[in-house]
Amino acid sequence: MSVNKPFIIACIPAYNEEATIAKVIIQAKKYADKVIVCDDGSSDYTGEIAERLGAEVIRHERNMGKGAAFRSLFKRARELEAGIIVTLDAGKIVKAFQFLNRVLES
């Protein structure tokens, strides 16, 4: 009996996170099948850095807040038929995927 691995999408809301977004995306790509960043009206290079690292970027023209960013991210993840959605803070490097990977392997 074979069990298919669920399609994992990392959703990252971000506002002016150019100093940390690269590390978060690089870490997320180790465990997620797709990384989506919502650049919530940043005035820095957050969105550009995310794109160059291969993340899909949703752009808000102005800062609409974390709730609006999550709505945009979840809408896109549903369109892509995510099996698992993991949310990450763009300003922090998180070990969430290591935990998720252990769960999926068991």
Gaussian input, Z-matrix of N, CA and C with variables (Angstrom, degrees):
# hf/3-21g

backbone

0 1
 N
 C     1     B1
 C     2     B2     1     A1
 N     3     B3     2     A2     1     D1
 C     4     B4     3     A3     2     D2
 C     5     B5     4     A4     3     D3
 N     6     B6     5     A5     4     D4
 C     7     B7     6     A6     5     D5
 C     8     B8     7     A7     6     D6
 N     9     B9     8     A8     7     D7
 C    10    B10     9     A9     8     D8
 C    11    B11    10    A10     9     D9
 N    12    B12    11    A11    10    D10
 C    13    B13    12    A12    11    D11
 C    14    B14    13    A13    12    D12
 N    15    B15    14    A14    13    D13
 C    16    B16    15    A15    14    D14
 C    17    B17    16    A16    15    D15
 N    18    B18    17    A17    16    D16
 C    19    B19    18    A18    17    D17
 C    20    B20    19    A19    18    D18
 N    21    B21    20    A20    19    D19
 C    22    B22    21    A21    20    D20
 C    23    B23    22    A22    21    D21
 N    24    B24    23    A23    22    D22
 C    25    B25    24    A24    23    D23
 C    26    B26    25    A25    24    D24
 N    27    B27    26    A26    25    D25
 C    28    B28    27    A27    26    D26
 C    29    B29    28    A28    27    D27
 N    30    B30    29    A29    28    D28
 C    31    B31    30    A30    29    D29
 C    32    B32    31    A31    30    D30
 N    33    B33    32    A32    31    D31
 C    34    B34    33    A33    32    D32
 C    35    B35    34    A34    33    D33
 N    36    B36    35    A35    34    D34
 C    37    B37    36    A36    35    D35
 C    38    B38    37    A37    36    D36
 N    39    B39    38    A38    37    D37
 C    40    B40    39    A39    38    D38
 C    41    B41    40    A40    39    D39
 N    42    B42    41    A41    40    D40
 C    43    B43    42    A42    41    D41
 C    44    B44    43    A43    42    D42
 N    45    B45    44    A44    43    D43
 C    46    B46    45    A45    44    D44
 C    47    B47    46    A46    45    D45
 N    48    B48    47    A47    46    D46
 C    49    B49    48    A48    47    D47
 C    50    B50    49    A49    48    D48
 N    51    B51    50    A50    49    D49
 C    52    B52    51    A51    50    D50
 C    53    B53    52    A52    51    D51
 N    54    B54    53    A53    52    D52
 C    55    B55    54    A54    53    D53
 C    56    B56    55    A55    54    D54
 N    57    B57    56    A56    55    D55
 C    58    B58    57    A57    56    D56
 C    59    B59    58    A58    57    D57
 N    60    B60    59    A59    58    D58
 C    61    B61    60    A60    59    D59
 C    62    B62    61    A61    60    D60
 N    63    B63    62    A62    61    D61
 C    64    B64    63    A63    62    D62
 C    65    B65    64    A64    63    D63
 N    66    B66    65    A65    64    D64
 C    67    B67    66    A66    65    D65
 C    68    B68    67    A67    66    D66
 N    69    B69    68    A68    67    D67
 C    70    B70    69    A69    68    D68
 C    71    B71    70    A70    69    D69
 N    72    B72    71    A71    70    D70
 C    73    B73    72    A72    71    D71
 C    74    B74    73    A73    72    D72
 N    75    B75    74    A74    73    D73
 C    76    B76    75    A75    74    D74
 C    77    B77    76    A76    75    D75
 N    78    B78    77    A77    76    D76
 C    79    B79    78    A78    77    D77
 C    80    B80    79    A79    78    D78
 N    81    B81    80    A80    79    D79
 C    82    B82    81    A81    80    D80
 C    83    B83    82    A82    81    D81
 N    84    B84    83    A83    82    D82
 C    85    B85    84    A84    83    D83
 C    86    B86    85    A85    84    D84
 N    87    B87    86    A86    85    D85
 C    88    B88    87    A87    86    D86
 C    89    B89    88    A88    87    D87
 N    90    B90    89    A89    88    D88
 C    91    B91    90    A90    89    D89
 C    92    B92    91    A91    90    D90
 N    93    B93    92    A92    91    D91
 C    94    B94    93    A93    92    D92
 C    95    B95    94    A94    93    D93
 N    96    B96    95    A95    94    D94
 C    97    B97    96    A96    95    D95
 C    98    B98    97    A97    96    D96
 N    99    B99    98    A98    97    D97
 C   100   B100    99    A99    98    D98
 C   101   B101   100   A100    99    D99
 N   102   B102   101   A101   100   D100
 C   103   B103   102   A102   101   D101
 C   104   B104   103   A103   102   D102
 N   105   B105   104   A104   103   D103
 C   106   B106   105   A105   104   D104
 C   107   B107   106   A106   105   D105
 N   108   B108   107   A107   106   D106
 C   109   B109   108   A108   107   D107
 C   110   B110   109   A109   108   D108
 N   111   B111   110   A110   109   D109
 C   112   B112   111   A111   110   D110
 C   113   B113   112   A112   111   D111
 N   114   B114   113   A113   112   D112
 C   115   B115   114   A114   113   D113
 C   116   B116   115   A115   114   D114
 N   117   B117   116   A116   115   D115
 C   118   B118   117   A117   116   D116
 C   119   B119   118   A118   117   D117
 N   120   B120   119   A119   118   D118
 C   121   B121   120   A120   119   D119
 C   122   B122   121   A121   120   D120
 N   123   B123   122   A122   121   D121
 C   124   B124   123   A123   122   D122
 C   125   B125   124   A124   123   D123
 N   126   B126   125   A125   124   D124
 C   127   B127   126   A126   125   D125
 C   128   B128   127   A127   126   D126
 N   129   B129   128   A128   127   D127
 C   130   B130   129   A129   128   D128
 C   131   B131   130   A130   129   D129
 N   132   B132   131   A131   130   D130
 C   133   B133   132   A132   131   D131
 C   134   B134   133   A133   132   D132
 N   135   B135   134   A134   133   D133
 C   136   B136   135   A135   134   D134
 C   137   B137   136   A136   135   D135
 N   138   B138   137   A137   136   D136
 C   139   B139   138   A138   137   D137
 C   140   B140   139   A139   138   D138
 N   141   B141   140   A140   139   D139
 C   142   B142   141   A141   140   D140
 C   143   B143   142   A142   141   D141
 N   144   B144   143   A143   142   D142
 C   145   B145   144   A144   143   D143
 C   146   B146   145   A145   144   D144
 N   147   B147   146   A146   145   D145
 C   148   B148   147   A147   146   D146
 C   149   B149   148   A148   147   D147
 N   150   B150   149   A149   148   D148
 C   151   B151   150   A150   149   D149
 C   152   B152   151   A151   150   D150
 N   153   B153   152   A152   151   D151
 C   154   B154   153   A153   152   D152
 C   155   B155   154   A154   153   D153
 N   156   B156   155   A155   154   D154
 C   157   B157   156   A156   155   D155
 C   158   B158   157   A157   156   D156
 N   159   B159   158   A158   157   D157
 C   160   B160   159   A159   158   D158
 C   161   B161   160   A160   159   D159
 N   162   B162   161   A161   160   D160
 C   163   B163   162   A162   161   D161
 C   164   B164   163   A163   162   D162
 N   165   B165   164   A164   163   D163
 C   166   B166   165   A165   164   D164
 C   167   B167   166   A166   165   D165
 N   168   B168   167   A167   166   D166
 C   169   B169   168   A168   167   D167
 C   170   B170   169   A169   168   D168
 N   171   B171   170   A170   169   D169
 C   172   B172   171   A171   170   D170
 C   173   B173   172   A172   171   D171
 N   174   B174   173   A173   172   D172
 C   175   B175   174   A174   173   D173
 C   176   B176   175   A175   174   D174
 N   177   B177   176   A176   175   D175
 C   178   B178   177   A177   176   D176
 C   179   B179   178   A178   177   D177
 N   180   B180   179   A179   178   D178
 C   181   B181   180   A180   179   D179
 C   182   B182   181   A181   180   D180
 N   183   B183   182   A182   181   D181
 C   184   B184   183   A183   182   D182
 C   185   B185   184   A184   183   D183
 N   186   B186   185   A185   184   D184
 C   187   B187   186   A186   185   D185
 C   188   B188   187   A187   186   D186
 N   189   B189   188   A188   187   D187
 C   190   B190   189   A189   188   D188
 C   191   B191   190   A190   189   D189
 N   192   B192   191   A191   190   D190
 C   193   B193   192   A192   191   D191
 C   194   B194   193   A193   192   D192
 N   195   B195   194   A194   193   D193
 C   196   B196   195   A195   194   D194
 C   197   B197   196   A196   195   D195
 N   198   B198   197   A197   196   D196
 C   199   B199   198   A198   197   D197
 C   200   B200   199   A199   198   D198
 N   201   B201   200   A200   199   D199
 C   202   B202   201   A201   200   D200
 C   203   B203   202   A202   201   D201
 N   204   B204   203   A203   202   D202
 C   205   B205   204   A204   203   D203
 C   206   B206   205   A205   204   D204
 N   207   B207   206   A206   205   D205
 C   208   B208   207   A207   206   D206
 C   209   B209   208   A208   207   D207
 N   210   B210   209   A209   208   D208
 C   211   B211   210   A210   209   D209
 C   212   B212   211   A211   210   D210
 N   213   B213   212   A212   211   D211
 C   214   B214   213   A213   212   D212
 C   215   B215   214   A214   213   D213
 N   216   B216   215   A215   214   D214
 C   217   B217   216   A216   215   D215
 C   218   B218   217   A217   216   D216
 N   219   B219   218   A218   217   D217
 C   220   B220   219   A219   218   D218
 C   221   B221   220   A220   219   D219
 N   222   B222   221   A221   220   D220
 C   223   B223   222   A222   221   D221
 C   224   B224   223   A223   222   D222
 N   225   B225   224   A224   223   D223
 C   226   B226   225   A225   224   D224
 C   227   B227   226   A226   225   D225
 N   228   B228   227   A227   226   D226
 C   229   B229   228   A228   227   D227
 C   230   B230   229   A229   228   D228
 N   231   B231   230   A230   229   D229
 C   232   B232   231   A231   230   D230
 C   233   B233   232   A232   231   D231
 N   234   B234   233   A233   232   D232
 C   235   B235   234   A234   233   D233
 C   236   B236   235   A235   234   D234
 N   237   B237   236   A236   235   D235
 C   238   B238   237   A237   236   D236
 C   239   B239   238   A238   237   D237
 N   240   B240   239   A239   238   D238
 C   241   B241   240   A240   239   D239
 C   242   B242   241   A241   240   D240
 N   243   B243   242   A242   241   D241
 C   244   B244   243   A243   242   D242
 C   245   B245   244   A244   243   D243
 N   246   B246   245   A245   244   D244
 C   247   B247   246   A246   245   D245
 C   248   B248   247   A247   246   D246
 N   249   B249   248   A248   247   D247
 C   250   B250   249   A249   248   D248
 C   251   B251   250   A250   249   D249
 N   252   B252   251   A251   250   D250
 C   253   B253   252   A252   251   D251
 C   254   B254   253   A253   252   D252
 N   255   B255   254   A254   253   D253
 C   256   B256   255   A255   254   D254
 C   257   B257   256   A256   255   D255
 N   258   B258   257   A257   256   D256
 C   259   B259   258   A258   257   D257
 C   260   B260   259   A259   258   D258
 N   261   B261   260   A260   259   D259
 C   262   B262   261   A261   260   D260
 C   263   B263   262   A262   261   D261
 N   264   B264   263   A263   262   D262
 C   265   B265   264   A264   263   D263
 C   266   B266   265   A265   264   D264
 N   267   B267   266   A266   265   D265
 C   268   B268   267   A267   266   D266
 C   269   B269   268   A268   267   D267
 N   270   B270   269   A269   268   D268
 C   271   B271   270   A270   269   D269
 C   272   B272   271   A271   270   D270
 N   273   B273   272   A272   271   D271
 C   274   B274   273   A273   272   D272
 C   275   B275   274   A274   273   D273
 N   276   B276   275   A275   274   D274
 C   277   B277   276   A276   275   D275
 C   278   B278   277   A277   276   D276
 N   279   B279   278   A278   277   D277
 C   280   B280   279   A279   278   D278
 C   281   B281   280   A280   279   D279
 N   282   B282   281   A281   280   D280
 C   283   B283   282   A282   281   D281
 C   284   B284   283   A283   282   D282
 N   285   B285   284   A284   283   D283
 C   286   B286   285   A285   284   D284
 C   287   B287   286   A286   285   D285
 N   288   B288   287   A287   286   D286
 C   289   B289   288   A288   287   D287
 C   290   B290   289   A289   288   D288
 N   291   B291   290   A290   289   D289
 C   292   B292   291   A291   290   D290
 C   293   B293   292   A292   291   D291
 N   294   B294   293   A293   292   D292
 C   295   B295   294   A294   293   D293
 C   296   B296   295   A295   294   D294
 N   297   B297   296   A296   295   D295
 C   298   B298   297   A297   296   D296
 C   299   B299   298   A298   297   D297
 N   300   B300   299   A299   298   D298
 C   301   B301   300   A300   299   D299
 C   302   B302   301   A301   300   D300
 N   303   B303   302   A302   301   D301
 C   304   B304   303   A303   302   D302
 C   305   B305   304   A304   303   D303
 N   306   B306   305   A305   304   D304
 C   307   B307   306   A306   305   D305
 C   308   B308   307   A307   306   D306
 N   309   B309   308   A308   307   D307
 C   310   B310   309   A309   308   D308
 C   311   B311   310   A310   309   D309
 N   312   B312   311   A311   310   D310
 C   313   B313   312   A312   311   D311
 C   314   B314   313   A313   312   D312
 N   315   B315   314   A314   313   D313
 C   316   B316   315   A315   314   D314
 C   317   B317   316   A316   315   D315

   B1=1.4538
   B2=1.5206
   B3=1.3165
   B4=1.4497
   B5=1.5204
   B6=1.3122
   B7=1.4592
   B8=1.5236
   B9=1.3131
   B10=1.4579
   B11=1.5135
   B12=1.3164
   B13=1.4567
   B14=1.5225
   B15=1.3333
   B16=1.4682
   B17=1.5308
   B18=1.3224
   B19=1.4653
   B20=1.5263
   B21=1.3173
   B22=1.4618
   B23=1.5229
   B24=1.3299
   B25=1.4590
   B26=1.5236
   B27=1.3283
   B28=1.4630
   B29=1.5165
   B30=1.3166
   B31=1.4663
   B32=1.5304
   B33=1.3301
   B34=1.4563
   B35=1.5244
   B36=1.3401
   B37=1.4537
   B38=1.5312
   B39=1.3261
   B40=1.4647
   B41=1.5277
   B42=1.3178
   B43=1.4557
   B44=1.5260
   B45=1.3250
   B46=1.4680
   B47=1.5311
   B48=1.3191
   B49=1.4684
   B50=1.5282
   B51=1.3239
   B52=1.4661
   B53=1.5289
   B54=1.3098
   B55=1.4651
   B56=1.5258
   B57=1.3334
   B58=1.4642
   B59=1.5291
   B60=1.3196
   B61=1.4686
   B62=1.5270
   B63=1.3223
   B64=1.4708
   B65=1.5229
   B66=1.3205
   B67=1.4661
   B68=1.5245
   B69=1.3201
   B70=1.4668
   B71=1.5298
   B72=1.3358
   B73=1.4720
   B74=1.5185
   B75=1.3107
   B76=1.4693
   B77=1.5195
   B78=1.3177
   B79=1.4695
   B80=1.5289
   B81=1.3212
   B82=1.4667
   B83=1.5253
   B84=1.3271
   B85=1.4646
   B86=1.5271
   B87=1.3228
   B88=1.4660
   B89=1.5269
   B90=1.3320
   B91=1.4505
   B92=1.5197
   B93=1.3219
   B94=1.4661
   B95=1.5218
   B96=1.3272
   B97=1.4654
   B98=1.5221
   B99=1.3160
   B100=1.4632
   B101=1.5181
   B102=1.3332
   B103=1.4559
   B104=1.5248
   B105=1.3353
   B106=1.4552
   B107=1.5205
   B108=1.3288
   B109=1.4625
   B110=1.5177
   B111=1.3234
   B112=1.4626
   B113=1.5173
   B114=1.3247
   B115=1.4624
   B116=1.5263
   B117=1.3195
   B118=1.4600
   B119=1.5299
   B120=1.3431
   B121=1.4592
   B122=1.5127
   B123=1.3197
   B124=1.4617
   B125=1.5217
   B126=1.3355
   B127=1.4649
   B128=1.5250
   B129=1.3215
   B130=1.4611
   B131=1.5328
   B132=1.3108
   B133=1.4677
   B134=1.5262
   B135=1.3063
   B136=1.4693
   B137=1.5263
   B138=1.3160
   B139=1.4646
   B140=1.5058
   B141=1.3124
   B142=1.4671
   B143=1.5229
   B144=1.3277
   B145=1.4692
   B146=1.5269
   B147=1.3228
   B148=1.4632
   B149=1.5258
   B150=1.3235
   B151=1.4752
   B152=1.5153
   B153=1.3042
   B154=1.4731
   B155=1.5177
   B156=1.3176
   B157=1.4607
   B158=1.5265
   B159=1.3266
   B160=1.4571
   B161=1.5115
   B162=1.3148
   B163=1.4672
   B164=1.5229
   B165=1.3128
   B166=1.4607
   B167=1.5282
   B168=1.3193
   B169=1.4656
   B170=1.5253
   B171=1.3191
   B172=1.4611
   B173=1.5220
   B174=1.3211
   B175=1.4639
   B176=1.5230
   B177=1.3220
   B178=1.4606
   B179=1.5219
   B180=1.3051
   B181=1.4709
   B182=1.5273
   B183=1.3239
   B184=1.4666
   B185=1.5241
   B186=1.3164
   B187=1.4518
   B188=1.5225
   B189=1.3285
   B190=1.4614
   B191=1.5285
   B192=1.3102
   B193=1.4586
   B194=1.5252
   B195=1.3108
   B196=1.4669
   B197=1.5226
   B198=1.3374
   B199=1.4634
   B200=1.5181
   B201=1.3250
   B202=1.4701
   B203=1.5199
   B204=1.3231
   B205=1.4697
   B206=1.5251
   B207=1.3352
   B208=1.4686
   B209=1.5215
   B210=1.3212
   B211=1.4698
   B212=1.5274
   B213=1.3276
   B214=1.4635
   B215=1.5240
   B216=1.3177
   B217=1.4620
   B218=1.5282
   B219=1.3224
   B220=1.4638
   B221=1.5239
   B222=1.3199
   B223=1.4698
   B224=1.5238
   B225=1.3228
   B226=1.4666
   B227=1.5306
   B228=1.3175
   B229=1.4688
   B230=1.5312
   B231=1.3366
   B232=1.4789
   B233=1.5252
   B234=1.3363
   B235=1.4640
   B236=1.5239
   B237=1.3160
   B238=1.4649
   B239=1.5318
   B240=1.3326
   B241=1.4655
   B242=1.5284
   B243=1.3241
   B244=1.4625
   B245=1.5130
   B246=1.3198
   B247=1.4577
   B248=1.5166
   B249=1.3283
   B250=1.4618
   B251=1.5245
   B252=1.3287
   B253=1.4603
   B254=1.5239
   B255=1.3236
   B256=1.4577
   B257=1.5199
   B258=1.3321
   B259=1.4519
   B260=1.5245
   B261=1.3076
   B262=1.4636
   B263=1.5166
   B264=1.3183
   B265=1.4549
   B266=1.5252
   B267=1.3254
   B268=1.4609
   B269=1.5234
   B270=1.3050
   B271=1.4549
   B272=1.5068
   B273=1.3255
   B274=1.4675
   B275=1.5122
   B276=1.3046
   B277=1.4562
   B278=1.5241
   B279=1.3123
   B280=1.4576
   B281=1.5252
   B282=1.3041
   B283=1.4626
   B284=1.5250
   B285=1.3207
   B286=1.4633
   B287=1.5170
   B288=1.3093
   B289=1.4536
   B290=1.5187
   B291=1.3096
   B292=1.4591
   B293=1.5239
   B294=1.3135
   B295=1.4617
   B296=1.5255
   B297=1.3265
   B298=1.4643
   B299=1.5250
   B300=1.2961
   B301=1.4609
   B302=1.5337
   B303=1.3138
   B304=1.4847
   B305=1.5273
   B306=1.3244
   B307=1.4651
   B308=1.5159
   B309=1.3260
   B310=1.4640
   B311=1.5167
   B312=1.3298
   B313=1.4632
   B314=1.5270
   B315=1.3327
   B316=1.4716
   B317=1.5124
   A1=108.50
   A2=116.56
   A3=119.74
   A4=109.76
   A5=114.99
   A6=121.29
   A7=107.43
   A8=115.16
   A9=119.54
   A10=110.47
   A11=115.35
   A12=121.45
   A13=108.40
   A14=118.23
   A15=119.51
   A16=111.17
   A17=115.90
   A18=122.80
   A19=107.80
   A20=117.31
   A21=122.96
   A22=109.68
   A23=115.17
   A24=121.05
   A25=108.70
   A26=115.67
   A27=121.74
   A28=108.02
   A29=116.51
   A30=123.16
   A31=108.20
   A32=115.31
   A33=120.26
   A34=110.20
   A35=117.96
   A36=119.37
   A37=108.26
   A38=116.92
   A39=118.66
   A40=111.29
   A41=115.13
   A42=121.71
   A43=107.89
   A44=116.25
   A45=122.67
   A46=112.22
   A47=115.62
   A48=122.36
   A49=112.30
   A50=118.00
   A51=119.58
   A52=113.14
   A53=118.11
   A54=120.52
   A55=113.14
   A56=117.75
   A57=119.73
   A58=115.02
   A59=118.27
   A60=120.72
   A61=112.78
   A62=117.82
   A63=120.16
   A64=111.27
   A65=117.30
   A66=120.33
   A67=111.33
   A68=116.56
   A69=120.06
   A70=110.48
   A71=116.99
   A72=120.62
   A73=111.26
   A74=116.86
   A75=120.35
   A76=110.41
   A77=117.22
   A78=121.20
   A79=110.44
   A80=116.86
   A81=121.02
   A82=111.45
   A83=117.51
   A84=121.26
   A85=112.93
   A86=117.10
   A87=120.26
   A88=111.18
   A89=117.13
   A90=121.19
   A91=114.48
   A92=117.72
   A93=120.90
   A94=110.22
   A95=115.10
   A96=120.41
   A97=111.18
   A98=116.68
   A99=121.88
   A100=108.41
   A101=115.88
   A102=122.27
   A103=107.73
   A104=115.65
   A105=121.58
   A106=108.20
   A107=116.00
   A108=122.46
   A109=107.99
   A110=116.42
   A111=120.11
   A112=107.03
   A113=116.16
   A114=122.16
   A115=106.31
   A116=115.19
   A117=121.83
   A118=111.97
   A119=115.49
   A120=120.59
   A121=114.36
   A122=117.72
   A123=121.18
   A124=111.49
   A125=115.14
   A126=120.62
   A127=110.96
   A128=117.10
   A129=121.94
   A130=109.85
   A131=117.88
   A132=122.59
   A133=113.75
   A134=118.15
   A135=121.68
   A136=111.85
   A137=117.83
   A138=121.54
   A139=113.22
   A140=116.73
   A141=120.56
   A142=111.31
   A143=116.32
   A144=120.41
   A145=109.43
   A146=116.59
   A147=120.54
   A148=111.17
   A149=117.06
   A150=120.51
   A151=111.77
   A152=117.28
   A153=120.43
   A154=112.51
   A155=116.07
   A156=119.97
   A157=112.31
   A158=117.31
   A159=121.04
   A160=115.68
   A161=117.88
   A162=119.89
   A163=109.19
   A164=115.50
   A165=120.21
   A166=106.24
   A167=117.08
   A168=120.19
   A169=110.22
   A170=114.57
   A171=122.50
   A172=105.10
   A173=117.34
   A174=119.65
   A175=111.79
   A176=115.00
   A177=121.82
   A178=106.12
   A179=117.68
   A180=121.61
   A181=112.02
   A182=115.88
   A183=120.29
   A184=107.97
   A185=116.31
   A186=120.65
   A187=109.71
   A188=115.70
   A189=121.27
   A190=112.11
   A191=117.46
   A192=121.60
   A193=112.54
   A194=114.13
   A195=120.84
   A196=112.60
   A197=117.63
   A198=120.52
   A199=111.89
   A200=116.75
   A201=120.97
   A202=110.65
   A203=116.46
   A204=119.85
   A205=110.39
   A206=116.82
   A207=119.88
   A208=111.50
   A209=118.14
   A210=119.96
   A211=110.66
   A212=117.03
   A213=120.43
   A214=111.29
   A215=116.65
   A216=121.22
   A217=111.57
   A218=116.99
   A219=120.36
   A220=111.25
   A221=116.94
   A222=119.93
   A223=109.81
   A224=117.12
   A225=120.53
   A226=111.15
   A227=117.58
   A228=120.83
   A229=110.72
   A230=116.75
   A231=119.61
   A232=110.44
   A233=117.32
   A234=120.41
   A235=111.33
   A236=116.11
   A237=121.58
   A238=112.53
   A239=116.42
   A240=123.17
   A241=112.80
   A242=114.60
   A243=120.15
   A244=110.78
   A245=116.38
   A246=121.31
   A247=110.49
   A248=115.61
   A249=122.90
   A250=107.40
   A251=115.61
   A252=121.27
   A253=107.37
   A254=115.84
   A255=121.61
   A256=107.10
   A257=117.26
   A258=120.47
   A259=109.16
   A260=114.58
   A261=120.72
   A262=109.86
   A263=116.13
   A264=122.77
   A265=107.54
   A266=116.81
   A267=121.21
   A268=112.50
   A269=117.10
   A270=120.33
   A271=114.24
   A272=116.96
   A273=119.74
   A274=110.64
   A275=115.11
   A276=120.11
   A277=106.77
   A278=114.62
   A279=120.45
   A280=110.46
   A281=115.85
   A282=122.26
   A283=111.58
   A284=117.83
   A285=121.66
   A286=112.31
   A287=117.56
   A288=120.30
   A289=112.23
   A290=118.09
   A291=119.50
   A292=109.52
   A293=116.41
   A294=120.49
   A295=110.55
   A296=116.53
   A297=121.06
   A298=110.45
   A299=117.99
   A300=122.16
   A301=110.45
   A302=116.67
   A303=119.97
   A304=111.09
   A305=116.96
   A306=120.97
   A307=110.43
   A308=117.05
   A309=120.77
   A310=112.73
   A311=116.43
   A312=119.62
   A313=112.54
   A314=117.32
   A315=119.96
   A316=112.14
   D1=125.38
   D2=-178.82
   D3=-107.73
   D4=136.24
   D5=179.43
   D6=-111.07
   D7=124.03
   D8=178.81
   D9=-76.20
   D10=140.39
   D11=175.82
   D12=-71.70
   D13=133.70
   D14=178.81
   D15=-67.65
   D16=151.84
   D17=177.33
   D18=-76.29
   D19=112.80
   D20=-174.43
   D21=-100.91
   D22=126.68
   D23=177.49
   D24=-119.45
   D25=128.68
   D26=173.36
   D27=-92.84
   D28=125.58
   D29=179.76
   D30=-111.07
   D31=124.24
   D32=-174.80
   D33=-128.41
   D34=106.92
   D35=171.92
   D36=-77.08
   D37=139.53
   D38=-175.36
   D39=-145.94
   D40=136.67
   D41=175.25
   D42=-138.44
   D43=111.82
   D44=179.72
   D45=51.98
   D46=55.26
   D47=-177.29
   D48=-114.45
   D49=29.29
   D50=-176.05
   D51=-58.61
   D52=-25.96
   D53=-178.72
   D54=-73.53
   D55=-22.97
   D56=-173.73
   D57=-125.65
   D58=-15.72
   D59=-172.19
   D60=-60.04
   D61=-36.78
   D62=-177.59
   D63=-61.01
   D64=-46.51
   D65=-178.66
   D66=-64.14
   D67=-38.88
   D68=-179.92
   D69=-66.03
   D70=-43.29
   D71=179.28
   D72=-65.19
   D73=-44.57
   D74=179.88
   D75=-59.86
   D76=-43.11
   D77=177.79
   D78=-64.78
   D79=-44.58
   D80=-178.13
   D81=-62.47
   D82=-39.03
   D83=-177.47
   D84=-65.39
   D85=-18.22
   D86=177.13
   D87=-68.75
   D88=-26.41
   D89=-172.44
   D90=-121.76
   D91=-25.70
   D92=-176.72
   D93=-96.35
   D94=150.57
   D95=175.89
   D96=-77.85
   D97=-26.26
   D98=-179.48
   D99=-150.08
   D100=144.25
   D101=176.73
   D102=-119.67
   D103=128.01
   D104=176.91
   D105=-121.38
   D106=129.01
   D107=178.20
   D108=-113.77
   D109=134.08
   D110=170.54
   D111=-102.30
   D112=107.04
   D113=175.84
   D114=-81.19
   D115=103.06
   D116=-170.79
   D117=-89.00
   D118=61.88
   D119=176.07
   D120=78.22
   D121=26.60
   D122=-178.83
   D123=-60.46
   D124=146.82
   D125=175.65
   D126=-102.94
   D127=4.86
   D128=178.55
   D129=-110.44
   D130=-156.92
   D131=-175.63
   D132=-97.03
   D133=21.04
   D134=-178.42
   D135=-52.14
   D136=-53.99
   D137=-177.64
   D138=-64.23
   D139=-40.79
   D140=-179.30
   D141=-65.39
   D142=-42.52
   D143=178.33
   D144=-61.97
   D145=-45.31
   D146=-179.50
   D147=-60.11
   D148=-44.80
   D149=178.41
   D150=-61.56
   D151=-44.71
   D152=-178.91
   D153=-63.72
   D154=-25.21
   D155=177.92
   D156=-90.00
   D157=4.33
   D158=174.10
   D159=93.65
   D160=6.60
   D161=176.96
   D162=-79.79
   D163=148.83
   D164=169.61
   D165=-78.68
   D166=134.49
   D167=-176.98
   D168=-118.22
   D169=126.59
   D170=171.33
   D171=-100.68
   D172=129.33
   D173=-177.82
   D174=-111.84
   D175=131.09
   D176=167.97
   D177=-98.53
   D178=132.24
   D179=-178.58
   D180=-64.19
   D181=-31.09
   D182=177.75
   D183=-135.55
   D184=162.26
   D185=179.75
   D186=-67.62
   D187=119.62
   D188=-177.59
   D189=-112.21
   D190=-3.38
   D191=178.05
   D192=98.27
   D193=161.23
   D194=-175.65
   D195=-62.80
   D196=-36.05
   D197=179.35
   D198=-61.47
   D199=-44.73
   D200=178.17
   D201=-65.99
   D202=-37.69
   D203=177.75
   D204=-62.56
   D205=-44.63
   D206=177.80
   D207=-62.94
   D208=-40.51
   D209=177.71
   D210=-58.87
   D211=-44.82
   D212=179.12
   D213=-64.06
   D214=-42.40
   D215=-179.82
   D216=-65.18
   D217=-46.34
   D218=-178.41
   D219=-66.75
   D220=-36.66
   D221=177.02
   D222=-60.08
   D223=-46.91
   D224=-179.57
   D225=-66.41
   D226=-40.39
   D227=179.33
   D228=-62.69
   D229=-38.35
   D230=176.53
   D231=-65.72
   D232=-40.75
   D233=177.91
   D234=-59.28
   D235=-34.03
   D236=-179.55
   D237=-87.31
   D238=1.15
   D239=178.45
   D240=58.54
   D241=51.90
   D242=178.15
   D243=-61.65
   D244=138.23
   D245=172.86
   D246=-84.55
   D247=-35.25
   D248=178.13
   D249=-139.54
   D250=133.80
   D251=174.55
   D252=-113.88
   D253=127.60
   D254=176.96
   D255=-116.78
   D256=128.21
   D257=177.57
   D258=-100.78
   D259=139.43
   D260=-178.99
   D261=-129.38
   D262=150.68
   D263=175.28
   D264=-86.05
   D265=125.07
   D266=-177.15
   D267=-65.60
   D268=-18.71
   D269=-177.93
   D270=-94.88
   D271=1.12
   D272=-176.86
   D273=-136.49
   D274=146.95
   D275=173.24
   D276=-93.50
   D277=123.97
   D278=-170.09
   D279=-114.99
   D280=148.70
   D281=177.86
   D282=-95.68
   D283=14.76
   D284=-175.67
   D285=-57.77
   D286=-38.60
   D287=-176.87
   D288=-69.26
   D289=-32.50
   D290=177.10
   D291=-62.75
   D292=-41.21
   D293=176.40
   D294=-64.00
   D295=-47.56
   D296=-179.06
   D297=-60.72
   D298=-41.29
   D299=179.44
   D300=-60.65
   D301=-41.85
   D302=177.80
   D303=-63.38
   D304=-40.34
   D305=178.68
   D306=-63.43
   D307=-45.02
   D308=-178.35
   D309=-66.83
   D310=-30.36
   D311=-179.61
   D312=-76.55
   D313=-22.82
   D314=-176.50
   D315=-83.38

